């Protein structure tokens, strides 16, 4: 027969071994889950960062090119208006002073002004058409509304990247807790059913629980 004290000690050891075995299984499962979360979050963060950088570069190009196009068009319009004003002034001077030469020059400048206006209108109307490629056309024709929408998308990608990076950090921290939990479980297996072994096993369970909580937070 087994003495009562020996039977109680045997049951305690079995409980200890059962808890340790369950804990080792939980550590293995959590390690696999957190590893997947860490890799997935890392890829999501890299993808969002690359997209954010691309949008930032595209925004810079759109602002620069469209601004240059607007400035250039404005300068050409001013030059055309100057030609038109000079034409009107010469025609009026020719009529006022009965100067056929001045009138003829004014008429020629007026004709040049109308042709220049027509050319500018055609250029504006065909901007982005052949042979200009679609991307260049988008740079030239960028509107304020398009730029605002692209800024919003760029900010959205930054937010996605930050969220993915935070999830990755949680996963890495959870893996660190699991590593510590594994060490404590090994220590508990060496110390067995003793005060030190129970403390080590309890601490290992606590670390594993914290890792599980971090895994849940990383998914959210």
Order of alpha helices (4+ residues) and beta strands (2+ residues): alpha-alpha-alpha-alpha-alpha
